Amino acid sequence: MKTYSLLFLDFDGVISDSMNICMEEINRLREKFPAIPEVKTREDMASVYSVELRHSLYPFGLNDEETREFFDQHSKAMSRRSAEVEPFYEVVRALALCSLPKVIITSSYSEAVYAILRKCEGFHDDFVQGVYGREQHKTKTEKIRYALGLLHADITEALYIGDLASDVLYCKDVPVDIACVGYGYHPTSYLKKFSPSCILETVKDFVAFLQNFSPKPKP
């Protein structure tokens, strides 16, 4: 397996089990944006949250301003409901043991990220080296490049963990390797069309993957 020295982590769908609440808030926003179809499954999410997110609502007739308004309102709603969202506890425990530097790159507000992470006993102040959230008003590509520069990291030794096709596209723009989880917002069948470096189907698969970067117990 390739050696990495830095992990970039998406949050929703990878660390945070937020998909059901995400879909509820998309459906609630349909009152203002009725052209957006109702979402109930990962397959539905692949239809609405397709390609790069900033372009994903174009097929439903939304322009740039309306798309920004939709995602602003959705992110604020998700932040308000962060108390209802549980993390994937096994993932957080595995990340706490992972010896690599970790940076969260997310479309969520960093305040909501920390509120959810604090539910875990494995969370501590140096759990991650940074959280680059929605308040930065940058694309994920821009956030990744910024973090690489700030940490003086070699682009070839960084790996992003995501769950959306848009994550793959943003990473290819950097370019940086990306592994996708199959338990997040997009189904594996859709993710495969975008050729990520690999797909980790289940939480257990991701935990096992992270163990490659954890200190080995002494004999």
N, C-alpha and C positions, 0 to 999 in steps of 0.2 A: 504494500500500500504506500502511496505517496506520502512524504513527510510534510507536515504543515507546522507553522510557527504562530499562526494567528487564526482565530475563528470569528467570523461575522455571523450574527444570529438574527434571523427574523424573529418576531415575537408572537403575533397572533397566528395560531395554527401550528406553531412549532414548539413554543414554550407555554403559551396560554391557550386553554381550551375554550375559545371564545366564538366558535363558528355559529352556534345556535343563536346567540345574542346578536351576532353580526347580521344574520339573516333576518331576525326580527326587526332590526333597525332599518335594513334595506326595505323591507316590506312596509314599514311605517312611513318611510320617506316616499313611497309610491303615491301617497295622497297628494304630494306636491309634484312628483315626477311620474305620472301614470304610465308613460311609455316604457318605463323599466319593468321587465317581467317579474312576476313573483318568484321568490327563491325558496326552495324547500330541501334541496339536496346539494351534494358536491358538484354534480353534473350541472345543476342550475347555476351554481357559483362560477363554473367555468364559462358559462354563457354571458354572465353579467360582468364578472371580474376577469375579462379576457385581455390578452396582450398587455401592453403597459397601461397601468390603471388610469393615467391621465388621458388616455385615448379610448378607454374601454366603453364609455357611454355614448360615443359617437354614433354607433349603429342604431341607437334608440332616439336619435334626433337632438341630443343635448349638445350645446355648444361649449366652448372652453369655460365661459363664465358660469354656466349652469353646472358643469361638471365639477368645478372648484367648489361651488356652493354645496353640491351634494356631498362631496367628500369632507368638507368642513363640518357640515351638520352631522354627518355620520360619525366622524372622529370624536366630536364633542359628546354625542350620545353614548358612544362606547366608553368614553372617559367617565361620564356620569354613572355608568352602570358597572364600573370596575369592581365594586364590592360584590357583585353577583358572579364574577368570572373566577374560575379556579385555574391554577396552573396545572400543567402535567407534572405532578410531583416527582415521578421517577426521573423525568428529564432534568428537573432542577437539581435533584440530588446528584445525578451523574455529572452535570455541569459544574457543581460545586467541587467535585473531585478532580475535574479535568485541569491539568496543569498549564494548558495554553492560555495566553491572554485572550479575553473575549470581549467583543463589542456588539451591542445590540443596535441593529439598523432597522427602524420601524416607521410605519405610517401612523402609529398611535402616539399619543402624547406621553412623554417620558414620565410624567407624574402618575399616569395610570399604570405604566409598566412597573414602577417601583411599588405601587399599592398592591398589585397582584403578586409580585415576587416576595413581598414581606409576609405573605401567608405561609411561606415555606420555612421550616426550621433550618434548612440548608442554606438559606440566604444570609449573606453577610456583606458588609460595606464594600469589600474588594471583590465581590462576586464577579463583577464585570468591570472593565476598564473605562467603560463609557456607554451611554445610551443616547443615540442620535434619533430624536423623535420628530413628530410632525411640526413642532414649534420652530424647527430650523428652516422650514420652507425651502427644502432642497429635495431633489430626486434621490432615490437610493444610490444611483450611480455617483452622484456628487458627494453624498455622505461617505460612501466607501472610499472614494479617492481622497477625501479630506482626512479620514481616519488613517489611511495608509501613510499619508504624509506626516501626520502628527506623531504616529508611532514609529516612523522610519522603518516601515515593514517592506519586505520584498514582495512584490505583487505575485510572484510565482509560488510563494509559501503561505498564501492566505486562502482560506476556504470559507464560502458563505453557505449557511444552511437556511433554506427557504421552503415555501410550500405553494407558491403561485407561479404560473407561467411568467408573469411580469418580473418576478425575482430573477428568473433565468435570463430574461432579456436585459435587465439592468446590469447583471453581472457580466454578460457578454460585452456590454458597452465599455466596461472598465479596461481590460477584461480580467476576470478573476474566476477561479473554479467555483462551481456551485453543486452542492448535493441537495436534493429535495426530499422532504418527508412525504409519505403517502397517506398520512392520517390527518393532514391539514385541510385547507380550504378547497384544494383542487384534487380530483381523482388522479390516480397514477396513469390511467390511460391517456388523459389529457396532457399531463406533464411530460410524458415520453415524447410527444410530438415536438418538444422544444429542446430535446437532447441535453439534459443536465449531466454532470459528470457521473452521478449515480443517484439512485432512489432508495431511500430507507423506508421500507413499507410501513413499519409499525413503530410504536413507542419503544418496544423492546429492541428492535433493530437499531434505533438511534442510540439508545443507552449502550448497547454492545459496541457500536461504532465509537462512542466517546471513551469507552474503556481503553481503547488503543492509545489515548493521550493522557491517561491517568497513571500516577506513580504505581509501580508494581509492588505488591506486598513483599516484605523481606522473608526469605525462607526460614 
